[in-house]
Amino acid sequence: MTNSLQPTQPKERVVFLDILRGFALMGILFANILSWSGLKFIPIEDIIAMGNVAVDQKLYHALLFFVDTKFYSIFSILFGVGFFCRFQEIRIILSSQNFICGGCFFFF
């Protein structure tokens, strides 16, 4: 590790966290796909006229139970873990320098 702030090198990255982040982003995509399709904004009479209402309701409830809002919290936790790792790296760098000047710059 050097004494300057640089982007995280590929060999220093935690691959497992990157995989979990990708999984969380895919979950967020699935959570938003219903809104992006425009199906939420179609009147119920038109949806019934399209047919397969029972299947659509089951899929909607499955998405609601398994996907909706769960992946946002996973992604938020992973963002916090990444921020904590970066903060620890900065703390190590600042401990070798003048902490008061460097710490003030980091927080303000």
Gaussian input, Z-matrix of N, CA and C with variables (Angstrom, degrees):
# hf/3-21g

backbone

0 1
 N
 C     1     B1
 C     2     B2     1     A1
 N     3     B3     2     A2     1     D1
 C     4     B4     3     A3     2     D2
 C     5     B5     4     A4     3     D3
 N     6     B6     5     A5     4     D4
 C     7     B7     6     A6     5     D5
 C     8     B8     7     A7     6     D6
 N     9     B9     8     A8     7     D7
 C    10    B10     9     A9     8     D8
 C    11    B11    10    A10     9     D9
 N    12    B12    11    A11    10    D10
 C    13    B13    12    A12    11    D11
 C    14    B14    13    A13    12    D12
 N    15    B15    14    A14    13    D13
 C    16    B16    15    A15    14    D14
 C    17    B17    16    A16    15    D15
 N    18    B18    17    A17    16    D16
 C    19    B19    18    A18    17    D17
 C    20    B20    19    A19    18    D18
 N    21    B21    20    A20    19    D19
 C    22    B22    21    A21    20    D20
 C    23    B23    22    A22    21    D21
 N    24    B24    23    A23    22    D22
 C    25    B25    24    A24    23    D23
 C    26    B26    25    A25    24    D24
 N    27    B27    26    A26    25    D25
 C    28    B28    27    A27    26    D26
 C    29    B29    28    A28    27    D27
 N    30    B30    29    A29    28    D28
 C    31    B31    30    A30    29    D29
 C    32    B32    31    A31    30    D30
 N    33    B33    32    A32    31    D31
 C    34    B34    33    A33    32    D32
 C    35    B35    34    A34    33    D33
 N    36    B36    35    A35    34    D34
 C    37    B37    36    A36    35    D35
 C    38    B38    37    A37    36    D36
 N    39    B39    38    A38    37    D37
 C    40    B40    39    A39    38    D38
 C    41    B41    40    A40    39    D39
 N    42    B42    41    A41    40    D40
 C    43    B43    42    A42    41    D41
 C    44    B44    43    A43    42    D42
 N    45    B45    44    A44    43    D43
 C    46    B46    45    A45    44    D44
 C    47    B47    46    A46    45    D45
 N    48    B48    47    A47    46    D46
 C    49    B49    48    A48    47    D47
 C    50    B50    49    A49    48    D48
 N    51    B51    50    A50    49    D49
 C    52    B52    51    A51    50    D50
 C    53    B53    52    A52    51    D51
 N    54    B54    53    A53    52    D52
 C    55    B55    54    A54    53    D53
 C    56    B56    55    A55    54    D54
 N    57    B57    56    A56    55    D55
 C    58    B58    57    A57    56    D56
 C    59    B59    58    A58    57    D57
 N    60    B60    59    A59    58    D58
 C    61    B61    60    A60    59    D59
 C    62    B62    61    A61    60    D60
 N    63    B63    62    A62    61    D61
 C    64    B64    63    A63    62    D62
 C    65    B65    64    A64    63    D63
 N    66    B66    65    A65    64    D64
 C    67    B67    66    A66    65    D65
 C    68    B68    67    A67    66    D66
 N    69    B69    68    A68    67    D67
 C    70    B70    69    A69    68    D68
 C    71    B71    70    A70    69    D69
 N    72    B72    71    A71    70    D70
 C    73    B73    72    A72    71    D71
 C    74    B74    73    A73    72    D72
 N    75    B75    74    A74    73    D73
 C    76    B76    75    A75    74    D74
 C    77    B77    76    A76    75    D75
 N    78    B78    77    A77    76    D76
 C    79    B79    78    A78    77    D77
 C    80    B80    79    A79    78    D78
 N    81    B81    80    A80    79    D79
 C    82    B82    81    A81    80    D80
 C    83    B83    82    A82    81    D81
 N    84    B84    83    A83    82    D82
 C    85    B85    84    A84    83    D83
 C    86    B86    85    A85    84    D84
 N    87    B87    86    A86    85    D85
 C    88    B88    87    A87    86    D86
 C    89    B89    88    A88    87    D87
 N    90    B90    89    A89    88    D88
 C    91    B91    90    A90    89    D89
 C    92    B92    91    A91    90    D90
 N    93    B93    92    A92    91    D91
 C    94    B94    93    A93    92    D92
 C    95    B95    94    A94    93    D93
 N    96    B96    95    A95    94    D94
 C    97    B97    96    A96    95    D95
 C    98    B98    97    A97    96    D96
 N    99    B99    98    A98    97    D97
 C   100   B100    99    A99    98    D98
 C   101   B101   100   A100    99    D99
 N   102   B102   101   A101   100   D100
 C   103   B103   102   A102   101   D101
 C   104   B104   103   A103   102   D102
 N   105   B105   104   A104   103   D103
 C   106   B106   105   A105   104   D104
 C   107   B107   106   A106   105   D105
 N   108   B108   107   A107   106   D106
 C   109   B109   108   A108   107   D107
 C   110   B110   109   A109   108   D108
 N   111   B111   110   A110   109   D109
 C   112   B112   111   A111   110   D110
 C   113   B113   112   A112   111   D111
 N   114   B114   113   A113   112   D112
 C   115   B115   114   A114   113   D113
 C   116   B116   115   A115   114   D114
 N   117   B117   116   A116   115   D115
 C   118   B118   117   A117   116   D116
 C   119   B119   118   A118   117   D117
 N   120   B120   119   A119   118   D118
 C   121   B121   120   A120   119   D119
 C   122   B122   121   A121   120   D120
 N   123   B123   122   A122   121   D121
 C   124   B124   123   A123   122   D122
 C   125   B125   124   A124   123   D123
 N   126   B126   125   A125   124   D124
 C   127   B127   126   A126   125   D125
 C   128   B128   127   A127   126   D126
 N   129   B129   128   A128   127   D127
 C   130   B130   129   A129   128   D128
 C   131   B131   130   A130   129   D129
 N   132   B132   131   A131   130   D130
 C   133   B133   132   A132   131   D131
 C   134   B134   133   A133   132   D132
 N   135   B135   134   A134   133   D133
 C   136   B136   135   A135   134   D134
 C   137   B137   136   A136   135   D135
 N   138   B138   137   A137   136   D136
 C   139   B139   138   A138   137   D137
 C   140   B140   139   A139   138   D138
 N   141   B141   140   A140   139   D139
 C   142   B142   141   A141   140   D140
 C   143   B143   142   A142   141   D141
 N   144   B144   143   A143   142   D142
 C   145   B145   144   A144   143   D143
 C   146   B146   145   A145   144   D144
 N   147   B147   146   A146   145   D145
 C   148   B148   147   A147   146   D146
 C   149   B149   148   A148   147   D147
 N   150   B150   149   A149   148   D148
 C   151   B151   150   A150   149   D149
 C   152   B152   151   A151   150   D150
 N   153   B153   152   A152   151   D151
 C   154   B154   153   A153   152   D152
 C   155   B155   154   A154   153   D153
 N   156   B156   155   A155   154   D154
 C   157   B157   156   A156   155   D155
 C   158   B158   157   A157   156   D156
 N   159   B159   158   A158   157   D157
 C   160   B160   159   A159   158   D158
 C   161   B161   160   A160   159   D159
 N   162   B162   161   A161   160   D160
 C   163   B163   162   A162   161   D161
 C   164   B164   163   A163   162   D162
 N   165   B165   164   A164   163   D163
 C   166   B166   165   A165   164   D164
 C   167   B167   166   A166   165   D165
 N   168   B168   167   A167   166   D166
 C   169   B169   168   A168   167   D167
 C   170   B170   169   A169   168   D168
 N   171   B171   170   A170   169   D169
 C   172   B172   171   A171   170   D170
 C   173   B173   172   A172   171   D171
 N   174   B174   173   A173   172   D172
 C   175   B175   174   A174   173   D173
 C   176   B176   175   A175   174   D174
 N   177   B177   176   A176   175   D175
 C   178   B178   177   A177   176   D176
 C   179   B179   178   A178   177   D177
 N   180   B180   179   A179   178   D178
 C   181   B181   180   A180   179   D179
 C   182   B182   181   A181   180   D180
 N   183   B183   182   A182   181   D181
 C   184   B184   183   A183   182   D182
 C   185   B185   184   A184   183   D183
 N   186   B186   185   A185   184   D184
 C   187   B187   186   A186   185   D185
 C   188   B188   187   A187   186   D186
 N   189   B189   188   A188   187   D187
 C   190   B190   189   A189   188   D188
 C   191   B191   190   A190   189   D189
 N   192   B192   191   A191   190   D190
 C   193   B193   192   A192   191   D191
 C   194   B194   193   A193   192   D192
 N   195   B195   194   A194   193   D193
 C   196   B196   195   A195   194   D194
 C   197   B197   196   A196   195   D195
 N   198   B198   197   A197   196   D196
 C   199   B199   198   A198   197   D197
 C   200   B200   199   A199   198   D198
 N   201   B201   200   A200   199   D199
 C   202   B202   201   A201   200   D200
 C   203   B203   202   A202   201   D201
 N   204   B204   203   A203   202   D202
 C   205   B205   204   A204   203   D203
 C   206   B206   205   A205   204   D204
 N   207   B207   206   A206   205   D205
 C   208   B208   207   A207   206   D206
 C   209   B209   208   A208   207   D207
 N   210   B210   209   A209   208   D208
 C   211   B211   210   A210   209   D209
 C   212   B212   211   A211   210   D210
 N   213   B213   212   A212   211   D211
 C   214   B214   213   A213   212   D212
 C   215   B215   214   A214   213   D213
 N   216   B216   215   A215   214   D214
 C   217   B217   216   A216   215   D215
 C   218   B218   217   A217   216   D216
 N   219   B219   218   A218   217   D217
 C   220   B220   219   A219   218   D218
 C   221   B221   220   A220   219   D219
 N   222   B222   221   A221   220   D220
 C   223   B223   222   A222   221   D221
 C   224   B224   223   A223   222   D222
 N   225   B225   224   A224   223   D223
 C   226   B226   225   A225   224   D224
 C   227   B227   226   A226   225   D225
 N   228   B228   227   A227   226   D226
 C   229   B229   228   A228   227   D227
 C   230   B230   229   A229   228   D228
 N   231   B231   230   A230   229   D229
 C   232   B232   231   A231   230   D230
 C   233   B233   232   A232   231   D231
 N   234   B234   233   A233   232   D232
 C   235   B235   234   A234   233   D233
 C   236   B236   235   A235   234   D234
 N   237   B237   236   A236   235   D235
 C   238   B238   237   A237   236   D236
 C   239   B239   238   A238   237   D237
 N   240   B240   239   A239   238   D238
 C   241   B241   240   A240   239   D239
 C   242   B242   241   A241   240   D240
 N   243   B243   242   A242   241   D241
 C   244   B244   243   A243   242   D242
 C   245   B245   244   A244   243   D243
 N   246   B246   245   A245   244   D244
 C   247   B247   246   A246   245   D245
 C   248   B248   247   A247   246   D246
 N   249   B249   248   A248   247   D247
 C   250   B250   249   A249   248   D248
 C   251   B251   250   A250   249   D249
 N   252   B252   251   A251   250   D250
 C   253   B253   252   A252   251   D251
 C   254   B254   253   A253   252   D252
 N   255   B255   254   A254   253   D253
 C   256   B256   255   A255   254   D254
 C   257   B257   256   A256   255   D255
 N   258   B258   257   A257   256   D256
 C   259   B259   258   A258   257   D257
 C   260   B260   259   A259   258   D258
 N   261   B261   260   A260   259   D259
 C   262   B262   261   A261   260   D260
 C   263   B263   262   A262   261   D261
 N   264   B264   263   A263   262   D262
 C   265   B265   264   A264   263   D263
 C   266   B266   265   A265   264   D264
 N   267   B267   266   A266   265   D265
 C   268   B268   267   A267   266   D266
 C   269   B269   268   A268   267   D267
 N   270   B270   269   A269   268   D268
 C   271   B271   270   A270   269   D269
 C   272   B272   271   A271   270   D270
 N   273   B273   272   A272   271   D271
 C   274   B274   273   A273   272   D272
 C   275   B275   274   A274   273   D273
 N   276   B276   275   A275   274   D274
 C   277   B277   276   A276   275   D275
 C   278   B278   277   A277   276   D276
 N   279   B279   278   A278   277   D277
 C   280   B280   279   A279   278   D278
 C   281   B281   280   A280   279   D279
 N   282   B282   281   A281   280   D280
 C   283   B283   282   A282   281   D281
 C   284   B284   283   A283   282   D282
 N   285   B285   284   A284   283   D283
 C   286   B286   285   A285   284   D284
 C   287   B287   286   A286   285   D285
 N   288   B288   287   A287   286   D286
 C   289   B289   288   A288   287   D287
 C   290   B290   289   A289   288   D288
 N   291   B291   290   A290   289   D289
 C   292   B292   291   A291   290   D290
 C   293   B293   292   A292   291   D291
 N   294   B294   293   A293   292   D292
 C   295   B295   294   A294   293   D293
 C   296   B296   295   A295   294   D294
 N   297   B297   296   A296   295   D295
 C   298   B298   297   A297   296   D296
 C   299   B299   298   A298   297   D297
 N   300   B300   299   A299   298   D298
 C   301   B301   300   A300   299   D299
 C   302   B302   301   A301   300   D300
 N   303   B303   302   A302   301   D301
 C   304   B304   303   A303   302   D302
 C   305   B305   304   A304   303   D303
 N   306   B306   305   A305   304   D304
 C   307   B307   306   A306   305   D305
 C   308   B308   307   A307   306   D306
 N   309   B309   308   A308   307   D307
 C   310   B310   309   A309   308   D308
 C   311   B311   310   A310   309   D309
 N   312   B312   311   A311   310   D310
 C   313   B313   312   A312   311   D311
 C   314   B314   313   A313   312   D312
 N   315   B315   314   A314   313   D313
 C   316   B316   315   A315   314   D314
 C   317   B317   316   A316   315   D315
 N   318   B318   317   A317   316   D316
 C   319   B319   318   A318   317   D317
 C   320   B320   319   A319   318   D318
 N   321   B321   320   A320   319   D319
 C   322   B322   321   A321   320   D320
 C   323   B323   322   A322   321   D321

   B1=1.4520
   B2=1.5214
   B3=1.3165
   B4=1.4561
   B5=1.5205
   B6=1.3200
   B7=1.4620
   B8=1.5188
   B9=1.2983
   B10=1.4634
   B11=1.5269
   B12=1.3116
   B13=1.4600
   B14=1.5190
   B15=1.3110
   B16=1.4532
   B17=1.5214
   B18=1.3243
   B19=1.4698
   B20=1.5236
   B21=1.3030
   B22=1.4557
   B23=1.5201
   B24=1.3011
   B25=1.4609
   B26=1.5301
   B27=1.3259
   B28=1.4730
   B29=1.5244
   B30=1.3230
   B31=1.4629
   B32=1.5354
   B33=1.3403
   B34=1.4648
   B35=1.5265
   B36=1.3235
   B37=1.4634
   B38=1.5257
   B39=1.3206
   B40=1.4578
   B41=1.5248
   B42=1.3243
   B43=1.4560
   B44=1.5264
   B45=1.3133
   B46=1.4616
   B47=1.5262
   B48=1.3324
   B49=1.4689
   B50=1.5255
   B51=1.3189
   B52=1.4638
   B53=1.5291
   B54=1.3165
   B55=1.4656
   B56=1.5222
   B57=1.3209
   B58=1.4672
   B59=1.5219
   B60=1.3289
   B61=1.4676
   B62=1.5249
   B63=1.3167
   B64=1.4653
   B65=1.5133
   B66=1.3337
   B67=1.4643
   B68=1.5275
   B69=1.3278
   B70=1.4676
   B71=1.5234
   B72=1.3306
   B73=1.4643
   B74=1.5250
   B75=1.3286
   B76=1.4661
   B77=1.5280
   B78=1.3175
   B79=1.4589
   B80=1.5164
   B81=1.3267
   B82=1.4663
   B83=1.5276
   B84=1.3264
   B85=1.4571
   B86=1.5310
   B87=1.3318
   B88=1.4671
   B89=1.5208
   B90=1.3176
   B91=1.4621
   B92=1.5283
   B93=1.3202
   B94=1.4591
   B95=1.5195
   B96=1.3079
   B97=1.4554
   B98=1.5296
   B99=1.3157
   B100=1.4643
   B101=1.5222
   B102=1.3126
   B103=1.4644
   B104=1.5244
   B105=1.3264
   B106=1.4613
   B107=1.5209
   B108=1.3313
   B109=1.4633
   B110=1.5182
   B111=1.3287
   B112=1.4600
   B113=1.5141
   B114=1.3310
   B115=1.4605
   B116=1.5269
   B117=1.3184
   B118=1.4725
   B119=1.5214
   B120=1.3221
   B121=1.4583
   B122=1.5288
   B123=1.3331
   B124=1.4619
   B125=1.5312
   B126=1.3330
   B127=1.4713
   B128=1.5339
   B129=1.3167
   B130=1.4664
   B131=1.5208
   B132=1.3343
   B133=1.4610
   B134=1.5325
   B135=1.3223
   B136=1.4705
   B137=1.5215
   B138=1.3104
   B139=1.4682
   B140=1.5169
   B141=1.3255
   B142=1.4675
   B143=1.5220
   B144=1.3232
   B145=1.4649
   B146=1.5264
   B147=1.3225
   B148=1.4661
   B149=1.5241
   B150=1.3232
   B151=1.4578
   B152=1.5138
   B153=1.3209
   B154=1.4690
   B155=1.5234
   B156=1.3139
   B157=1.4613
   B158=1.5257
   B159=1.3269
   B160=1.4648
   B161=1.5310
   B162=1.3193
   B163=1.4683
   B164=1.5260
   B165=1.3395
   B166=1.4601
   B167=1.5208
   B168=1.3253
   B169=1.4670
   B170=1.5219
   B171=1.3368
   B172=1.4686
   B173=1.5337
   B174=1.3259
   B175=1.4625
   B176=1.5278
   B177=1.3194
   B178=1.4646
   B179=1.5311
   B180=1.3323
   B181=1.4724
   B182=1.5342
   B183=1.3373
   B184=1.4715
   B185=1.5298
   B186=1.3407
   B187=1.4666
   B188=1.5209
   B189=1.3138
   B190=1.4590
   B191=1.5280
   B192=1.3366
   B193=1.4678
   B194=1.5265
   B195=1.3338
   B196=1.4595
   B197=1.5260
   B198=1.3148
   B199=1.4569
   B200=1.5162
   B201=1.3112
   B202=1.4593
   B203=1.5293
   B204=1.2711
   B205=1.4752
   B206=1.5316
   B207=1.3160
   B208=1.4641
   B209=1.5241
   B210=1.3084
   B211=1.4530
   B212=1.5211
   B213=1.3178
   B214=1.4670
   B215=1.5289
   B216=1.3295
   B217=1.4661
   B218=1.5239
   B219=1.3386
   B220=1.4651
   B221=1.5248
   B222=1.3365
   B223=1.4609
   B224=1.5268
   B225=1.3308
   B226=1.4640
   B227=1.5249
   B228=1.3139
   B229=1.4686
   B230=1.5258
   B231=1.3262
   B232=1.4606
   B233=1.5238
   B234=1.3259
   B235=1.4616
   B236=1.5207
   B237=1.3298
   B238=1.4593
   B239=1.5152
   B240=1.3401
   B241=1.4681
   B242=1.5307
   B243=1.3299
   B244=1.4706
   B245=1.5114
   B246=1.3313
   B247=1.4588
   B248=1.5259
   B249=1.3263
   B250=1.4610
   B251=1.5294
   B252=1.3336
   B253=1.4699
   B254=1.5232
   B255=1.3167
   B256=1.4654
   B257=1.5317
   B258=1.3246
   B259=1.4661
   B260=1.5223
   B261=1.3371
   B262=1.4628
   B263=1.5270
   B264=1.3167
   B265=1.4589
   B266=1.5281
   B267=1.3156
   B268=1.4674
   B269=1.5263
   B270=1.3276
   B271=1.4621
   B272=1.5259
   B273=1.3129
   B274=1.4706
   B275=1.5242
   B276=1.3314
   B277=1.4661
   B278=1.5194
   B279=1.3324
   B280=1.4580
   B281=1.5266
   B282=1.3396
   B283=1.4602
   B284=1.5253
   B285=1.3233
   B286=1.4638
   B287=1.5282
   B288=1.3183
   B289=1.4601
   B290=1.5265
   B291=1.2968
   B292=1.4605
   B293=1.5299
   B294=1.3301
   B295=1.4663
   B296=1.5190
   B297=1.3088
   B298=1.4686
   B299=1.5275
   B300=1.3083
   B301=1.4785
   B302=1.5219
   B303=1.3221
   B304=1.4604
   B305=1.5034
   B306=1.3259
   B307=1.4545
   B308=1.5069
   B309=1.3142
   B310=1.4772
   B311=1.5130
   B312=1.3367
   B313=1.4734
   B314=1.5252
   B315=1.3490
   B316=1.4610
   B317=1.5282
   B318=1.3127
   B319=1.4590
   B320=1.5300
   B321=1.3135
   B322=1.4756
   B323=1.4463
   A1=108.65
   A2=115.63
   A3=120.34
   A4=110.14
   A5=115.97
   A6=120.86
   A7=112.68
   A8=119.11
   A9=121.51
   A10=108.93
   A11=115.71
   A12=120.60
   A13=109.26
   A14=115.53
   A15=122.21
   A16=107.83
   A17=117.23
   A18=118.93
   A19=110.27
   A20=115.85
   A21=121.01
   A22=109.50
   A23=116.06
   A24=121.29
   A25=109.50
   A26=117.91
   A27=119.95
   A28=113.92
   A29=118.03
   A30=119.59
   A31=112.30
   A32=118.01
   A33=121.77
   A34=112.20
   A35=118.11
   A36=121.29
   A37=110.06
   A38=115.59
   A39=121.22
   A40=106.59
   A41=116.37
   A42=122.08
   A43=110.77
   A44=117.28
   A45=120.93
   A46=111.17
   A47=117.74
   A48=120.66
   A49=110.97
   A50=117.18
   A51=120.42
   A52=111.10
   A53=116.94
   A54=120.89
   A55=110.16
   A56=117.07
   A57=119.66
   A58=111.83
   A59=117.01
   A60=119.94
   A61=111.46
   A62=116.39
   A63=120.31
   A64=111.74
   A65=116.73
   A66=121.74
   A67=110.48
   A68=117.11
   A69=120.82
   A70=111.06
   A71=117.74
   A72=120.33
   A73=111.39
   A74=117.49
   A75=119.65
   A76=110.51
   A77=117.21
   A78=120.26
   A79=112.42
   A80=117.02
   A81=120.81
   A82=109.41
   A83=117.43
   A84=121.11
   A85=110.40
   A86=117.12
   A87=120.27
   A88=111.74
   A89=117.44
   A90=120.20
   A91=111.03
   A92=117.58
   A93=121.28
   A94=113.93
   A95=117.41
   A96=119.85
   A97=112.04
   A98=118.49
   A99=120.94
   A100=110.89
   A101=116.83
   A102=119.81
   A103=111.22
   A104=116.89
   A105=120.20
   A106=111.95
   A107=117.09
   A108=119.68
   A109=111.75
   A110=117.63
   A111=121.15
   A112=113.10
   A113=117.43
   A114=121.21
   A115=112.35
   A116=116.75
   A117=120.14
   A118=112.42
   A119=116.85
   A120=120.92
   A121=113.31
   A122=116.31
   A123=120.52
   A124=108.26
   A125=118.16
   A126=120.12
   A127=111.07
   A128=116.26
   A129=122.07
   A130=111.86
   A131=118.23
   A132=120.84
   A133=111.03
   A134=116.29
   A135=120.22
   A136=111.25
   A137=117.35
   A138=120.50
   A139=110.27
   A140=117.32
   A141=121.07
   A142=109.94
   A143=117.41
   A144=121.25
   A145=112.11
   A146=117.95
   A147=121.25
   A148=112.29
   A149=117.75
   A150=121.12
   A151=112.07
   A152=116.69
   A153=124.53
   A154=112.44
   A155=117.00
   A156=120.95
   A157=111.16
   A158=117.32
   A159=120.27
   A160=111.02
   A161=117.02
   A162=121.23
   A163=109.72
   A164=116.52
   A165=120.61
   A166=111.77
   A167=116.69
   A168=119.78
   A169=111.37
   A170=116.71
   A171=119.58
   A172=111.11
   A173=116.78
   A174=120.00
   A175=111.49
   A176=116.33
   A177=120.36
   A178=110.92
   A179=116.17
   A180=118.97
   A181=111.45
   A182=117.15
   A183=119.60
   A184=110.28
   A185=116.90
   A186=119.97
   A187=111.25
   A188=116.01
   A189=120.38
   A190=111.25
   A191=116.46
   A192=120.43
   A193=112.14
   A194=117.64
   A195=120.37
   A196=114.45
   A197=118.19
   A198=120.02
   A199=112.97
   A200=117.18
   A201=122.26
   A202=111.55
   A203=117.56
   A204=130.19
   A205=115.13
   A206=119.17
   A207=119.18
   A208=111.84
   A209=117.10
   A210=120.39
   A211=112.23
   A212=117.06
   A213=119.17
   A214=110.04
   A215=116.14
   A216=118.67
   A217=111.36
   A218=117.78
   A219=119.96
   A220=110.17
   A221=116.22
   A222=120.10
   A223=110.79
   A224=117.47
   A225=121.15
   A226=111.29
   A227=116.65
   A228=120.27
   A229=110.33
   A230=117.10
   A231=120.53
   A232=111.52
   A233=117.11
   A234=119.95
   A235=109.54
   A236=117.43
   A237=121.07
   A238=112.27
   A239=117.19
   A240=120.62
   A241=110.20
   A242=116.38
   A243=119.80
   A244=111.91
   A245=115.90
   A246=120.09
   A247=110.65
   A248=117.70
   A249=121.88
   A250=110.92
   A251=116.93
   A252=119.91
   A253=110.59
   A254=116.13
   A255=119.93
   A256=110.84
   A257=116.78
   A258=121.09
   A259=110.77
   A260=117.39
   A261=120.45
   A262=110.70
   A263=116.74
   A264=120.68
   A265=110.93
   A266=116.86
   A267=121.37
   A268=110.22
   A269=116.43
   A270=120.02
   A271=111.47
   A272=117.22
   A273=120.73
   A274=110.14
   A275=116.09
   A276=119.68
   A277=110.66
   A278=116.61
   A279=119.62
   A280=112.56
   A281=117.91
   A282=119.06
   A283=111.27
   A284=116.64
   A285=118.83
   A286=111.69
   A287=116.97
   A288=121.07
   A289=108.82
   A290=115.64
   A291=120.88
   A292=108.09
   A293=117.25
   A294=121.72
   A295=112.60
   A296=118.36
   A297=120.50
   A298=109.95
   A299=117.55
   A300=120.54
   A301=110.67
   A302=117.51
   A303=121.03
   A304=112.46
   A305=118.07
   A306=121.42
   A307=112.21
   A308=117.01
   A309=120.07
   A310=110.34
   A311=117.03
   A312=120.18
   A313=110.57
   A314=117.50
   A315=120.47
   A316=112.04
   A317=117.67
   A318=120.60
   A319=113.02
   A320=118.69
   A321=119.13
   A322=110.49
   D1=137.51
   D2=-179.14
   D3=-94.10
   D4=174.70
   D5=-179.87
   D6=-94.83
   D7=25.04
   D8=176.13
   D9=-134.36
   D10=156.43
   D11=179.90
   D12=-80.66
   D13=125.02
   D14=179.30
   D15=-139.54
   D16=161.16
   D17=174.42
   D18=-59.60
   D19=152.77
   D20=178.91
   D21=-66.83
   D22=128.68
   D23=179.97
   D24=-74.25
   D25=151.51
   D26=-179.12
   D27=-55.90
   D28=-34.56
   D29=-179.58
   D30=-74.16
   D31=-16.80
   D32=179.28
   D33=-93.45
   D34=-9.29
   D35=-177.25
   D36=-72.73
   D37=150.83
   D38=175.26
   D39=-95.01
   D40=107.29
   D41=-173.13
   D42=-62.89
   D43=-38.29
   D44=-179.41
   D45=-60.60
   D46=-40.42
   D47=177.22
   D48=-65.61
   D49=-38.25
   D50=177.72
   D51=-64.51
   D52=-39.63
   D53=177.86
   D54=-65.17
   D55=-43.94
   D56=178.35
   D57=-64.55
   D58=-37.31
   D59=176.32
   D60=-62.37
   D61=-42.41
   D62=177.09
   D63=-62.90
   D64=-41.72
   D65=176.87
   D66=-61.64
   D67=-42.34
   D68=179.48
   D69=-66.79
   D70=-39.06
   D71=178.20
   D72=-65.79
   D73=-37.13
   D74=175.90
   D75=-65.46
   D76=-38.54
   D77=176.54
   D78=-64.13
   D79=-38.55
   D80=177.27
   D81=-65.76
   D82=-37.93
   D83=175.87
   D84=-60.21
   D85=-47.46
   D86=179.10
   D87=-64.61
   D88=-33.64
   D89=179.41
   D90=-67.66
   D91=-31.82
   D92=-176.94
   D93=-95.49
   D94=-8.26
   D95=-173.68
   D96=-64.64
   D97=-31.44
   D98=179.17
   D99=-66.97
   D100=-39.94
   D101=177.79
   D102=-68.92
   D103=-38.88
   D104=-179.27
   D105=-68.53
   D106=-28.60
   D107=-178.67
   D108=-73.01
   D109=-20.97
   D110=-179.31
   D111=87.27
   D112=-1.64
   D113=-177.92
   D114=-63.88
   D115=-30.46
   D116=179.33
   D117=-64.41
   D118=-23.14
   D119=-172.24
   D120=-100.63
   D121=0.81
   D122=178.32
   D123=-84.95
   D124=136.60
   D125=177.40
   D126=-59.68
   D127=147.96
   D128=-175.88
   D129=-59.85
   D130=-33.35
   D131=179.75
   D132=-62.89
   D133=-39.69
   D134=178.78
   D135=-69.36
   D136=-35.26
   D137=178.06
   D138=-66.92
   D139=-41.56
   D140=177.81
   D141=-63.59
   D142=-37.32
   D143=179.75
   D144=-66.82
   D145=-25.96
   D146=179.23
   D147=-70.65
   D148=-24.91
   D149=-178.67
   D150=90.24
   D151=174.71
   D152=179.74
   D153=56.44
   D154=35.51
   D155=-177.40
   D156=-65.64
   D157=-38.43
   D158=-178.48
   D159=-63.61
   D160=-42.68
   D161=178.90
   D162=-66.04
   D163=-43.84
   D164=179.08
   D165=-60.79
   D166=-40.94
   D167=179.01
   D168=-64.91
   D169=-41.16
   D170=178.63
   D171=-64.21
   D172=-42.90
   D173=177.71
   D174=-64.61
   D175=-40.20
   D176=179.14
   D177=-62.50
   D178=-44.56
   D179=-179.91
   D180=-69.04
   D181=-34.09
   D182=176.30
   D183=-65.36
   D184=-44.89
   D185=176.36
   D186=-61.49
   D187=-41.81
   D188=-179.20
   D189=-62.45
   D190=-41.41
   D191=-176.78
   D192=-77.03
   D193=-45.24
   D194=-171.90
   D195=-90.00
   D196=-25.42
   D197=-169.58
   D198=-114.46
   D199=-50.34
   D200=-168.15
   D201=-57.05
   D202=124.68
   D203=176.96
   D204=68.09
   D205=-8.33
   D206=179.75
   D207=-76.44
   D208=-37.62
   D209=-176.22
   D210=-77.98
   D211=-23.38
   D212=174.93
   D213=-63.19
   D214=-42.78
   D215=-179.75
   D216=-69.16
   D217=-37.82
   D218=177.26
   D219=-62.19
   D220=-45.41
   D221=-179.64
   D222=-64.22
   D223=-38.47
   D224=178.90
   D225=-64.97
   D226=-42.88
   D227=178.28
   D228=-62.86
   D229=-43.07
   D230=179.32
   D231=-66.06
   D232=-34.65
   D233=174.80
   D234=-63.23
   D235=-42.27
   D236=178.23
   D237=-64.02
   D238=-39.13
   D239=178.38
   D240=-64.69
   D241=-42.81
   D242=177.69
   D243=-63.71
   D244=-40.77
   D245=178.00
   D246=-64.64
   D247=-40.22
   D248=178.37
   D249=-63.00
   D250=-43.26
   D251=178.78
   D252=-62.03
   D253=-42.62
   D254=179.01
   D255=-66.29
   D256=-39.48
   D257=178.82
   D258=-63.05
   D259=-40.71
   D260=178.11
   D261=-63.54
   D262=-38.91
   D263=177.74
   D264=-63.97
   D265=-42.56
   D266=177.99
   D267=-65.24
   D268=-39.32
   D269=179.66
   D270=-62.80
   D271=-38.68
   D272=177.96
   D273=-65.83
   D274=-42.06
   D275=179.01
   D276=-64.51
   D277=-42.89
   D278=-177.37
   D279=-72.76
   D280=-23.54
   D281=178.92
   D282=-69.02
   D283=-24.91
   D284=178.31
   D285=-86.20
   D286=-10.12
   D287=179.50
   D288=-112.81
   D289=-171.34
   D290=175.98
   D291=-71.34
   D292=106.86
   D293=-172.10
   D294=-65.88
   D295=-35.81
   D296=-175.76
   D297=-64.92
   D298=-48.68
   D299=-179.30
   D300=-66.91
   D301=-47.62
   D302=-179.18
   D303=-67.16
   D304=-39.05
   D305=179.06
   D306=-66.28
   D307=-39.48
   D308=177.65
   D309=-64.55
   D310=-39.83
   D311=179.38
   D312=-64.54
   D313=-39.35
   D314=-177.47
   D315=-68.95
   D316=-38.84
   D317=-174.26
   D318=-87.84
   D319=-19.26
   D320=-178.93
   D321=-117.40

